[in-house]
Amino acid sequence: MPTSGKDGKAKKHKLVRDSFTIPKDEYAAIEALKLRCAALAQPVKKSELLRAGLKALAAMTDASLRSAVQAVPSIKTGRPKADRAAPTPAPKKAPRAPRK
């Protein structure tokens, strides 16, 4: 980590919070990789595993990166539909009478 010259403290990285949609089998692969890392005496969090994957992708040649990306099918983005019936909309309120 870079340090600031004045007091020698480590500079904090700015963090970004994000969400994404992923197929269930690929999400299960994250858990399997976490368990595999734990068995190697290197427990990781989901975000650390994803960041490690990004570093591995960034280190690839262009041809390898293209092959890796082409192996991932495109999916419809957005939040998945709820399994239960859609909630009924609230009844509309009657308009207020104008003030005098």
MIBA-582302 format. One record per atom (N, C-alpha, C): residue number from 1; residue in one letter; atom name; x, y, z. Coordinates in steps of 0.001 Angstrom, whole numbers. Example, Ala and Ser with C-alpha at 12.3 -4.5 7.8 and 13.67 -1.06 7.14 Angstrom:
node k=1, r=a, a=N, xx=13190, yy=-5690, zz=7800
node k=1, r=a, a=CA, xx=12300, yy=-4500, zz=7800
node k=1, r=a, a=C, xx=13200, yy=-3300, zz=7800
node k=2, r=s, a=N, xx=12850, yy=-2250, zz=7080
node k=2, r=s, a=CA, xx=13670, yy=-1060, zz=7140
node k=2, r=s, a=C, xx=12900, yy=30, zz=7870
***
This chain:
node k=1, r=m, a=N, xx=828, yy=-1180, zz=0
node k=1, r=m, a=CA, xx=0, yy=0, zz=0
node k=1, r=m, a=C, xx=875, yy=1247, zz=0
node k=2, r=p, a=N, xx=497, yy=2259, zz=-775
node k=2, r=p, a=CA, xx=1296, yy=3477, zz=-759
node k=2, r=p, a=C, xx=1178, yy=4186, zz=580
node k=3, r=t, a=N, xx=2241, yy=4874, zz=944
node k=3, r=t, a=CA, xx=2212, yy=5633, zz=2190
node k=3, r=t, a=C, xx=2351, yy=7102, zz=1871
node k=4, r=s, a=N, xx=1758, yy=7909, zz=2715
node k=4, r=s, a=CA, xx=1915, yy=9341, zz=2542
node k=4, r=s, a=C, xx=3239, yy=9733, zz=3182
node k=5, r=g, a=N, xx=3928, yy=10689, zz=2607
node k=5, r=g, a=CA, xx=5257, yy=11052, zz=3066
node k=5, r=g, a=C, xx=5280, yy=11726, zz=4423
node k=6, r=k, a=N, xx=4217, yy=12410, zz=4801
node k=6, r=k, a=CA, xx=4245, yy=13231, zz=6008
node k=6, r=k, a=C, xx=4292, yy=12406, zz=7292
node k=7, r=d, a=N, xx=3334, yy=11513, zz=7498
node k=7, r=d, a=CA, xx=3282, yy=10790, zz=8765
node k=7, r=d, a=C, xx=3464, yy=9281, zz=8619
node k=8, r=g, a=N, xx=3684, yy=8771, zz=7410
node k=8, r=g, a=CA, xx=3974, yy=7361, zz=7208
node k=8, r=g, a=C, xx=2773, yy=6432, zz=7304
node k=9, r=k, a=N, xx=1554, yy=6958, zz=7425
node k=9, r=k, a=CA, xx=358, yy=6114, zz=7506
node k=9, r=k, a=C, xx=-7, yy=5617, zz=6109
node k=10, r=a, a=N, xx=-590, yy=4432, zz=6061
node k=10, r=a, a=CA, xx=-1019, yy=3854, zz=4796
node k=10, r=a, a=C, xx=-2202, yy=4654, zz=4250
node k=11, r=k, a=N, xx=-2154, yy=4931, zz=2956
node k=11, r=k, a=CA, xx=-3233, yy=5659, zz=2309
node k=11, r=k, a=C, xx=-4405, yy=4706, zz=2073
node k=12, r=k, a=N, xx=-5611, yy=5110, zz=2465
node k=12, r=k, a=CA, xx=-6793, yy=4269, zz=2285
node k=12, r=k, a=C, xx=-7275, yy=4376, zz=842
node k=13, r=h, a=N, xx=-7688, yy=3218, zz=300
node k=13, r=h, a=CA, xx=-8243, yy=3187, zz=-1043
node k=13, r=h, a=C, xx=-9708, yy=3571, zz=-981
node k=14, r=k, a=N, xx=-10182, yy=4292, zz=-2012
node k=14, r=k, a=CA, xx=-11608, yy=4583, zz=-2097
node k=14, r=k, a=C, xx=-12324, yy=3319, zz=-2527
node k=15, r=l, a=N, xx=-13398, yy=2982, zz=-1861
node k=15, r=l, a=CA, xx=-14149, yy=1776, zz=-2173
node k=15, r=l, a=C, xx=-15423, yy=2131, zz=-2914
node k=16, r=v, a=N, xx=-15854, yy=1225, zz=-3775
node k=16, r=v, a=CA, xx=-17075, yy=1399, zz=-4549
node k=16, r=v, a=C, xx=-17977, yy=214, zz=-4266
node k=17, r=r, a=N, xx=-19232, yy=471, zz=-3979
node k=17, r=r, a=CA, xx=-20199, yy=-600, zz=-3736
node k=17, r=r, a=C, xx=-20987, yy=-805, zz=-5025
node k=18, r=d, a=N, xx=-21181, yy=-2066, zz=-5410
node k=18, r=d, a=CA, xx=-21869, yy=-2361, zz=-6656
node k=18, r=d, a=C, xx=-22683, yy=-3643, zz=-6489
node k=19, r=s, a=N, xx=-23608, yy=-3869, zz=-7377
node k=19, r=s, a=CA, xx=-24369, yy=-5121, zz=-7381
node k=19, r=s, a=C, xx=-24479, yy=-5587, zz=-8823
node k=20, r=f, a=N, xx=-24672, yy=-6880, zz=-8992
node k=20, r=f, a=CA, xx=-24761, yy=-7437, zz=-10330
node k=20, r=f, a=C, xx=-25591, yy=-8704, zz=-10300
node k=21, r=t, a=N, xx=-25979, yy=-9160, zz=-11489
node k=21, r=t, a=CA, xx=-26761, yy=-10374, zz=-11639
node k=21, r=t, a=C, xx=-25834, yy=-11466, zz=-12150
node k=22, r=i, a=N, xx=-25944, yy=-12657, zz=-11574
node k=22, r=i, a=CA, xx=-25069, yy=-13765, zz=-11945
node k=22, r=i, a=C, xx=-25891, yy=-15054, zz=-11902
node k=23, r=p, a=N, xx=-25665, yy=-15971, zz=-12847
node k=23, r=p, a=CA, xx=-26394, yy=-17252, zz=-12803
node k=23, r=p, a=C, xx=-26075, yy=-18031, zz=-11524
node k=24, r=k, a=N, xx=-27052, yy=-18833, zz=-11063
node k=24, r=k, a=CA, xx=-26891, yy=-19571, zz=-9811
node k=24, r=k, a=C, xx=-25681, yy=-20495, zz=-9822
node k=25, r=d, a=N, xx=-25409, yy=-21158, zz=-10960
node k=25, r=d, a=CA, xx=-24280, yy=-22087, zz=-10990
node k=25, r=d, a=C, xx=-22941, yy=-21351, zz=-10865
node k=26, r=e, a=N, xx=-22852, yy=-20160, zz=-11440
node k=26, r=e, a=CA, xx=-21625, yy=-19375, zz=-11312
node k=26, r=e, a=C, xx=-21489, yy=-18811, zz=-9894
node k=27, r=y, a=N, xx=-22617, yy=-18472, zz=-9276
node k=27, r=y, a=CA, xx=-22584, yy=-18008, zz=-7895
node k=27, r=y, a=C, xx=-22133, yy=-19140, zz=-6976
node k=28, r=a, a=N, xx=-22587, yy=-20362, zz=-7269
node k=28, r=a, a=CA, xx=-22165, yy=-21526, zz=-6492
node k=28, r=a, a=C, xx=-20668, yy=-21773, zz=-6658
node k=29, r=a, a=N, xx=-20124, yy=-21439, zz=-7823
node k=29, r=a, a=CA, xx=-18686, yy=-21596, zz=-8059
node k=29, r=a, a=C, xx=-17882, yy=-20684, zz=-7131
node k=30, r=i, a=N, xx=-18440, yy=-19525, zz=-6794
node k=30, r=i, a=CA, xx=-17762, yy=-18618, zz=-5858
node k=30, r=i, a=C, xx=-17610, yy=-19311, zz=-4511
node k=31, r=e, a=N, xx=-18679, yy=-19925, zz=-4031
node k=31, r=e, a=CA, xx=-18624, yy=-20623, zz=-2745
node k=31, r=e, a=C, xx=-17652, yy=-21791, zz=-2803
node k=32, r=a, a=N, xx=-17652, yy=-22521, zz=-3925
node k=32, r=a, a=CA, xx=-16724, yy=-23651, zz=-4074
node k=32, r=a, a=C, xx=-15274, yy=-23168, zz=-4045
node k=33, r=l, a=N, xx=-15004, yy=-22043, zz=-4694
node k=33, r=l, a=CA, xx=-13644, yy=-21494, zz=-4687
node k=33, r=l, a=C, xx=-13256, yy=-20982, zz=-3301
node k=34, r=k, a=N, xx=-14214, yy=-20430, zz=-2576
node k=34, r=k, a=CA, xx=-13942, yy=-19998, zz=-1198
node k=34, r=k, a=C, xx=-13558, yy=-21194, zz=-337
node k=35, r=l, a=N, xx=-14282, yy=-22299, zz=-486
node k=35, r=l, a=CA, xx=-13969, yy=-23517, zz=267
node k=35, r=l, a=C, xx=-12605, yy=-24077, zz=-139
node k=36, r=r, a=N, xx=-12318, yy=-24012, zz=-1421
node k=36, r=r, a=CA, xx=-11016, yy=-24484, zz=-1921
node k=36, r=r, a=C, xx=-9879, yy=-23653, zz=-1342
node k=37, r=c, a=N, xx=-10051, yy=-22351, zz=-1286
node k=37, r=c, a=CA, xx=-9034, yy=-21475, zz=-687
node k=37, r=c, a=C, xx=-8874, yy=-21765, zz=801
node k=38, r=a, a=N, xx=-9981, yy=-22002, zz=1483
node k=38, r=a, a=CA, xx=-9923, yy=-22317, zz=2911
node k=38, r=a, a=C, xx=-9140, yy=-23612, zz=3139
node k=39, r=a, a=N, xx=-9320, yy=-24603, zz=2248
node k=39, r=a, a=CA, xx=-8586, yy=-25865, zz=2361
node k=39, r=a, a=C, xx=-7090, yy=-25660, zz=2124
node k=40, r=l, a=N, xx=-6743, yy=-24594, zz=1411
node k=40, r=l, a=CA, xx=-5340, yy=-24264, zz=1156
node k=40, r=l, a=C, xx=-4777, yy=-23344, zz=2241
node k=41, r=a, a=N, xx=-5509, yy=-23226, zz=3339
node k=41, r=a, a=CA, xx=-5126, yy=-22352, zz=4462
node k=41, r=a, a=C, xx=-5038, yy=-20891, zz=4024
node k=42, r=q, a=N, xx=-5914, yy=-20511, zz=3094
node k=42, r=q, a=CA, xx=-5978, yy=-19126, zz=2621
node k=42, r=q, a=C, xx=-7444, yy=-18721, zz=2509
node k=43, r=p, a=N, xx=-8124, yy=-18562, zz=3668
node k=43, r=p, a=CA, xx=-9542, yy=-18178, zz=3595
node k=43, r=p, a=C, xx=-9711, yy=-16797, zz=2945
node k=44, r=v, a=N, xx=-10741, yy=-16666, zz=2133
node k=44, r=v, a=CA, xx=-10990, yy=-15408, zz=1420
node k=44, r=v, a=C, xx=-12458, yy=-15022, zz=1542
node k=45, r=k, a=N, xx=-12701, yy=-13749, zz=1393
node k=45, r=k, a=CA, xx=-14065, yy=-13231, zz=1295
node k=45, r=k, a=C, xx=-14447, yy=-13231, zz=-183
node k=46, r=k, a=N, xx=-15744, yy=-13140, zz=-439
node k=46, r=k, a=CA, xx=-16223, yy=-13133, zz=-1818
node k=46, r=k, a=C, xx=-15585, yy=-11989, zz=-2603
node k=47, r=s, a=N, xx=-15522, yy=-10808, zz=-2019
node k=47, r=s, a=CA, xx=-14952, yy=-9662, zz=-2733
node k=47, r=s, a=C, xx=-13471, yy=-9871, zz=-3031
node k=48, r=e, a=N, xx=-12744, yy=-10514, zz=-2115
node k=48, r=e, a=CA, xx=-11317, yy=-10776, zz=-2350
node k=48, r=e, a=C, xx=-11144, yy=-11770, zz=-3500
node k=49, r=l, a=N, xx=-12023, yy=-12754, zz=-3564
node k=49, r=l, a=CA, xx=-11962, yy=-13742, zz=-4634
node k=49, r=l, a=C, xx=-12255, yy=-13082, zz=-5985
node k=50, r=l, a=N, xx=-13261, yy=-12227, zz=-6021
node k=50, r=l, a=CA, xx=-13590, yy=-11531, zz=-7269
node k=50, r=l, a=C, xx=-12454, yy=-10601, zz=-7691
node k=51, r=r, a=N, xx=-11837, yy=-9924, zz=-6735
node k=51, r=r, a=CA, xx=-10714, yy=-9042, zz=-7054
node k=51, r=r, a=C, xx=-9510, yy=-9829, zz=-7558
node k=52, r=a, a=N, xx=-9282, yy=-11018, zz=-6995
node k=52, r=a, a=CA, xx=-8198, yy=-11880, zz=-7473
node k=52, r=a, a=C, xx=-8466, yy=-12310, zz=-8918
node k=53, r=g, a=N, xx=-9733, yy=-12607, zz=-9212
node k=53, r=g, a=CA, xx=-10108, yy=-12958, zz=-10580
node k=53, r=g, a=C, xx=-9863, yy=-11817, zz=-11546
node k=54, r=l, a=N, xx=-10152, yy=-10591, zz=-11113
node k=54, r=l, a=CA, xx=-9895, yy=-9425, zz=-11962
node k=54, r=l, a=C, xx=-8407, yy=-9267, zz=-12238
node k=55, r=k, a=N, xx=-7578, yy=-9485, zz=-11220
node k=55, r=k, a=CA, xx=-6128, yy=-9405, zz=-11408
node k=55, r=k, a=C, xx=-5652, yy=-10469, zz=-12393
node k=56, r=a, a=N, xx=-6220, yy=-11677, zz=-12292
node k=56, r=a, a=CA, xx=-5851, yy=-12749, zz=-13215
node k=56, r=a, a=C, xx=-6266, yy=-12403, zz=-14644
node k=57, r=l, a=N, xx=-7459, yy=-11833, zz=-14827
node k=57, r=l, a=CA, xx=-7907, yy=-11419, zz=-16160
node k=57, r=l, a=C, xx=-7031, yy=-10300, zz=-16713
node k=58, r=a, a=N, xx=-6670, yy=-9355, zz=-15870
node k=58, r=a, a=CA, xx=-5841, yy=-8231, zz=-16315
node k=58, r=a, a=C, xx=-4450, yy=-8690, zz=-16744
node k=59, r=a, a=N, xx=-3966, yy=-9788, zz=-16181
node k=59, r=a, a=CA, xx=-2629, yy=-10285, zz=-16510
node k=59, r=a, a=C, xx=-2614, yy=-11121, zz=-17797
node k=60, r=m, a=N, xx=-3772, yy=-11465, zz=-18333
node k=60, r=m, a=CA, xx=-3851, yy=-12310, zz=-19537
node k=60, r=m, a=C, xx=-3448, yy=-11535, zz=-20787
node k=61, r=t, a=N, xx=-3036, yy=-12283, zz=-21788
node k=61, r=t, a=CA, xx=-2811, yy=-11682, zz=-23098
node k=61, r=t, a=C, xx=-4178, yy=-11318, zz=-23677
node k=62, r=d, a=N, xx=-4184, yy=-10496, zz=-24710
node k=62, r=d, a=CA, xx=-5451, yy=-10109, zz=-25332
node k=62, r=d, a=C, xx=-6208, yy=-11317, zz=-25862
node k=63, r=a, a=N, xx=-5477, yy=-12267, zz=-26467
node k=63, r=a, a=CA, xx=-6131, yy=-13454, zz=-27019
node k=63, r=a, a=C, xx=-6747, yy=-14305, zz=-25905
node k=64, r=s, a=N, xx=-6031, yy=-14471, zz=-24809
node k=64, r=s, a=CA, xx=-6554, yy=-15255, zz=-23691
node k=64, r=s, a=C, xx=-7754, yy=-14565, zz=-23062
node k=65, r=l, a=N, xx=-7684, yy=-13250, zz=-22913
node k=65, r=l, a=CA, xx=-8798, yy=-12493, zz=-22350
node k=65, r=l, a=C, xx=-10029, yy=-12630, zz=-23232
node k=66, r=r, a=N, xx=-9845, yy=-12489, zz=-24542
node k=66, r=r, a=CA, xx=-10970, yy=-12625, zz=-25467
node k=66, r=r, a=C, xx=-11600, yy=-14006, zz=-25338
node k=67, r=s, a=N, xx=-10783, yy=-15057, zz=-25269
node k=67, r=s, a=CA, xx=-11306, yy=-16424, zz=-25131
node k=67, r=s, a=C, xx=-12081, yy=-16588, zz=-23830
node k=68, r=a, a=N, xx=-11550, yy=-16041, zz=-22749
node k=68, r=a, a=CA, xx=-12218, yy=-16151, zz=-21445
node k=68, r=a, a=C, xx=-13559, yy=-15432, zz=-21457
node k=69, r=v, a=N, xx=-13601, yy=-14256, zz=-22043
node k=69, r=v, a=CA, xx=-14844, yy=-13477, zz=-22087
node k=69, r=v, a=C, xx=-15858, yy=-14134, zz=-23015
node k=70, r=q, a=N, xx=-15389, yy=-14706, zz=-24121
node k=70, r=q, a=CA, xx=-16306, yy=-15365, zz=-25052
node k=70, r=q, a=C, xx=-16892, yy=-16647, zz=-24452
node k=71, r=a, a=N, xx=-16223, yy=-17223, zz=-23470
node k=71, r=a, a=CA, xx=-16724, yy=-18443, zz=-22821
node k=71, r=a, a=C, xx=-17844, yy=-18157, zz=-21832
node k=72, r=v, a=N, xx=-18072, yy=-16890, zz=-21540
node k=72, r=v, a=CA, xx=-19126, yy=-16493, zz=-20593
node k=72, r=v, a=C, xx=-20353, yy=-16054, zz=-21390
node k=73, r=p, a=N, xx=-21471, yy=-16763, zz=-21249
node k=73, r=p, a=CA, xx=-22661, yy=-16373, zz=-22007
node k=73, r=p, a=C, xx=-23246, yy=-15056, zz=-21492
node k=74, r=s, a=N, xx=-23812, yy=-14284, zz=-22403
node k=74, r=s, a=CA, xx=-24495, yy=-13048, zz=-22012
node k=74, r=s, a=C, xx=-25790, yy=-13399, zz=-21309
node k=75, r=i, a=N, xx=-26143, yy=-12593, zz=-20320
node k=75, r=i, a=CA, xx=-27398, yy=-12801, zz=-19602
node k=75, r=i, a=C, xx=-28163, yy=-11497, zz=-19569
node k=76, r=k, a=N, xx=-29448, yy=-11614, zz=-19345
node k=76, r=k, a=CA, xx=-30282, yy=-10428, zz=-19206
node k=76, r=k, a=C, xx=-29938, yy=-9777, zz=-17872
node k=77, r=t, a=N, xx=-29627, yy=-8498, zz=-17894
node k=77, r=t, a=CA, xx=-29272, yy=-7814, zz=-16665
node k=77, r=t, a=C, xx=-30506, yy=-7304, zz=-15947
node k=78, r=g, a=N, xx=-30326, yy=-6931, zz=-14710
node k=78, r=g, a=CA, xx=-31424, yy=-6422, zz=-13904
node k=78, r=g, a=C, xx=-31748, yy=-7377, zz=-12779
node k=79, r=r, a=N, xx=-32663, yy=-6974, zz=-11955
node k=79, r=r, a=CA, xx=-33059, yy=-7805, zz=-10822
node k=79, r=r, a=C, xx=-33947, yy=-8935, zz=-11302
node k=80, r=p, a=N, xx=-33740, yy=-10153, zz=-10764
node k=80, r=p, a=CA, xx=-34612, yy=-11259, zz=-11159
node k=80, r=p, a=C, xx=-36028, yy=-11049, zz=-10646
node k=81, r=k, a=N, xx=-36982, yy=-11592, zz=-11382
node k=81, r=k, a=CA, xx=-38388, yy=-11498, zz=-10967
node k=81, r=k, a=C, xx=-38596, yy=-12307, zz=-9696
node k=82, r=a, a=N, xx=-39487, yy=-11829, zz=-8850
node k=82, r=a, a=CA, xx=-39820, yy=-12547, zz=-7619
node k=82, r=a, a=C, xx=-40587, yy=-13804, zz=-7977
node k=83, r=d, a=N, xx=-40386, yy=-14877, zz=-7220
node k=83, r=d, a=CA, xx=-41079, yy=-16138, zz=-7473
node k=83, r=d, a=C, xx=-42547, yy=-16076, zz=-7081
node k=84, r=r, a=N, xx=-42878, yy=-15242, zz=-6121
node k=84, r=r, a=CA, xx=-44257, yy=-15165, zz=-5643
node k=84, r=r, a=C, xx=-45081, yy=-14243, zz=-6524
node k=85, r=a, a=N, xx=-46383, yy=-14223, zz=-6293
node k=85, r=a, a=CA, xx=-47283, yy=-13379, zz=-7074
node k=85, r=a, a=C, xx=-46961, yy=-11911, zz=-6818
node k=86, r=a, a=N, xx=-47174, yy=-11120, zz=-7827
node k=86, r=a, a=CA, xx=-46883, yy=-9694, zz=-7704
node k=86, r=a, a=C, xx=-47813, yy=-9058, zz=-6674
node k=87, r=p, a=N, xx=-47287, yy=-8160, zz=-5856
node k=87, r=p, a=CA, xx=-48152, yy=-7510, zz=-4868
node k=87, r=p, a=C, xx=-49180, yy=-6623, zz=-5559
node k=88, r=t, a=N, xx=-50341, yy=-6527, zz=-4938
node k=88, r=t, a=CA, xx=-51383, yy=-5687, zz=-5510
node k=88, r=t, a=C, xx=-51057, yy=-4234, zz=-5218
node k=89, r=p, a=N, xx=-51261, yy=-3374, zz=-6198
node k=89, r=p, a=CA, xx=-50953, yy=-1969, zz=-5966
node k=89, r=p, a=C, xx=-51904, yy=-1352, zz=-4949
node k=90, r=a, a=N, xx=-51405, yy=-382, zz=-4230
node k=90, r=a, a=CA, xx=-52230, yy=299, zz=-3231
node k=90, r=a, a=C, xx=-53303, yy=1109, zz=-3951
node k=91, r=p, a=N, xx=-54503, yy=1185, zz=-3359
node k=91, r=p, a=CA, xx=-55564, yy=1968, zz=-4008
node k=91, r=p, a=C, xx=-55174, yy=3439, zz=-4045
node k=92, r=k, a=N, xx=-55601, yy=4090, zz=-5123
node k=92, r=k, a=CA, xx=-55290, yy=5515, zz=-5270
node k=92, r=k, a=C, xx=-56167, yy=6322, zz=-4325
node k=93, r=k, a=N, xx=-55548, yy=7340, zz=-3754
node k=93, r=k, a=CA, xx=-56300, yy=8218, zz=-2844
node k=93, r=k, a=C, xx=-57104, yy=9209, zz=-3665
node k=94, r=a, a=N, xx=-58245, yy=9607, zz=-3092
node k=94, r=a, a=CA, xx=-59080, yy=10600, zz=-3755
node k=94, r=a, a=C, xx=-58374, yy=11953, zz=-3674
node k=95, r=p, a=N, xx=-58494, yy=12768, zz=-4707
node k=95, r=p, a=CA, xx=-57827, yy=14076, zz=-4669
node k=95, r=p, a=C, xx=-58389, yy=14930, zz=-3545
node k=96, r=r, a=N, xx=-57531, yy=15741, zz=-2986
node k=96, r=r, a=CA, xx=-57944, yy=16643, zz=-1905
node k=96, r=r, a=C, xx=-58753, yy=17803, zz=-2471
node k=97, r=a, a=N, xx=-59646, yy=18289, zz=-1624
node k=97, r=a, a=CA, xx=-60430, yy=19457, zz=-2021
node k=97, r=a, a=C, xx=-59513, yy=20691, zz=-1897
node k=98, r=p, a=N, xx=-59649, yy=21650, zz=-2792
node k=98, r=p, a=CA, xx=-58805, yy=22836, zz=-2723
node k=98, r=p, a=C, xx=-59069, yy=23624, zz=-1432
node k=99, r=r, a=N, xx=-58025, yy=24235, zz=-901
node k=99, r=r, a=CA, xx=-58174, yy=25045, zz=308
node k=99, r=r, a=C, xx=-58812, yy=26389, zz=-27
node k=100, r=k, a=N, xx=-59545, yy=26904, zz=960
node k=100, r=k, a=CA, xx=-60192, yy=28198, zz=749
node k=100, r=k, a=C, xx=-59373, yy=29307, zz=1288
***
